[in-house]
Amino acid sequence: MSRYSYCGILVTGLPVDGTQSLLDEVFERRMLTVGDVDVEVRRNPDARNGEAPSNDFVRWPVQIEVEPVSQGGEASMVETVSRILEALWGARGQAVAACDFEGELPWSGGIGLLEAPTHA
């Protein structure tokens, strides 16, 4: 198993169906199999209902699982996850990737955005 064999992305600020629709537009497909990579959007079972979003991203309400279905898929994981993150941020959602290759992603997978100082 390589470091590119799985990536989870946690999202807040967008509902599950809105996240699914956004990714359908980005990848121009209804079923999210992007090349050799499967993408599944669902409600995060670890989400805390009714709580305001915080930096505790493992509790954010939307979970996206990204998994390669072949070695070719492993080779495209960084590009695919980067496109997903950038689309989510562009739609004003917050998203953080949890994977072994976060350092190869924009903003270190999103954690860099959470740690960046905010400007009033």
VODO-538389 format. One record per residue: x, y, z of N, C-alpha, C in turn. Coordinates in steps of 0.1 Angstrom, whole numbers, plus 2048, in hexadecimal, padded with zeros to 3 digits. Layout:
BEGIN
XYZXYZXYZ/...
! end
This chain:
BEGIN
8087F480080080080080980C800/8068167F780F8227F680882D7FE/8108387FF80A8448067FF84A7FE/7FD8477F27F384C7EA7E68437E9/7E583A7F27DA8307F17CD8357F7/7CD8417FE7C08468037C2855807/7B785C8067B686A80B7A886D80F/7A687281B79987781F79A886820/78F88C81C78E89B81C78189E824/7838A682E7788AA8377748B8833/7678BB8327618C782D7578CD836/7578DB83774C8E283E7498EE836/73D8F38377398FF8307318FC823/7318EF8207298EA8147228DD819/7168DB81570F8CF8187138C3810/7108B78137148AB80C7108AC7FD/7038AF7FB6FE8B07ED7048BB7E5/7078C77EC70E8D17E571C8CE7E2/7238C67EA7308C27E87308B87DC/7278AF7DC7268A57D17248AC7C4/71A8B67C47188BD7B77248C57B2/72B8CB7BC7378D37B87418C97B1/7448BE7B774D8B47B27488AE7A4/73B8AD7A37368A87967398B278B/7398BF78E73C8CA78574B8CA782/7538C978C7628C978A7668BE782/7618B27847668A677D75D8A2771/7528AA76F7488A8764743899764/74089476F73B88677073088577B/72787C77A71E87A78572487078F/72986578A73085B79373E860794/7438627A07508677A275B85D7A1/75E85879676A850793772859789/77D85E78E78586778679185F782/79185B77579C85377079D846778/7A78447807A98387887A783B797/79F84579A79D8497A878E84A7AB/78A8447B577C8457BA77B8507C4/7708587C376D8637CC75F8617D2/75E8607DF75185E7E574E86A7EF/7438707ED73F87B7F67338767FF/73587880C72A87481572A87C822/72087A82A72088083772B87A840/73288284773C87D85073687785C/73886A85F73286386A737869877/74286F877748875884744884886/73B88987D73789787F72F89988B/7308A58917288A889D71D8B1898/7118AC8997058B48947038C089D/6FF8CB8966FB8D789D7078E08A2/7138DB8A171E8E38A57238EC89A/7278F889E72D90289573A8FC890/73D8FE88374A8F987D7568FF885/7608F788776C8FB88E7788F6886/7838F788C78F8F28867918E3888/7888DD88F7888CF8927828C8886/78A8C887B7858C386E7808B586D/7858AC87678189E87677289D87A/76C8A887F75E8A88827568AF878/75C8B486D7548BC86374A8B285D/73F8B88587338B08547358A8847/73E8AB83E73F8A483174C89D830/74C89182C75888982A75988581B/765887815767882808772878809/77086C80477B8628037808607F5/78D8617F47938607E779C8547E7/79A84A7DE7A283E7DE7A583A7CF/7B28377CD7B58327C07B18247BE/7AD8207B17A98137AE7B480B7A7/7BF8127A47CB80C79D7D78147A1/7E380F79C7EF81679E7EF824796/7E882478B7E68307847DF83B78C/7D58367947CE83E79D7D68447A8/7DF83C7AD7E98417B77F184C7B2/7F584B7A57FD85579F7F686279D/7E986279D7E186E79B7DA8747A7/7DD86E7B37D68727BF7D98807C3/7E58857C27E88937C57E189C7BD/7E089A7B07D98A37A67CA8A37A9/7C48977AB7B68967AD7B289C7BA/7B98997C57B589F7D27B78AE7D2/7C28B37CB7C48C27CA7B88C87C3/7B48C27B87A88C87B179C8C87B9/79A8BE7C178E8BE7CA78F8C97D4/79B8CA7DB79C8D47E579A8E27DF/7A18E57D47A08F27CE7918F57CA/78A8EC7C577B8EE7C27748F17CF/7768EA7DA76F8EC7E67728FA7EC/77F8FD7EC78390B7F177D9167E8/77D9137DB77791D7D176891F7D3/7619157D97539167DC75191B7EA/75B9207F075B9267FE75891B809/75C90F80675B904810769904817/7698FE8227758FB8297788EC827/7848E88247878DA8227968D8826/7988CC82C7A58C88317A68B982D/7B18B68267B48A88227BC8A182D/7B98958307C088D8397C6881832/7D388182F7D98778277E8877829/7EF86E8247FE86D82680687681D/7FF87D81480688680A80189480B/7FC8988177F78A68198018B0815/80E8AE8178188B881481A8BA805/8148B27FD8158B47EF8088BB7E9/7FF8BE7F27F28C57EE7F38D47F1/7EA8DB7EA7EA8EA7ED7E68EC7FB/7ED8F68017EA8FA80F7EC8EE819/7F58E58157F78D981D7EA8D1820/7E28D08157D68C98167CA8D181C/7CD8DE81F7C38E78257C58EB833/7CE8E383A7D18E68487D88F3848/7E08F783E7E690483D7DD90F83D/7D190D8377C79188377C191A845/7BF90F84D7BA91085A7C3917863/7D09158617DB91B8697DE929865/7DA92D8597DD93B8547D694585C/7DC95085F7D595B8677CA96185E/7BF9648647B496A85D7B597985E/7B097F8547B198E8537A3994854/7A199E85C7949A485E7909AD853/
! end
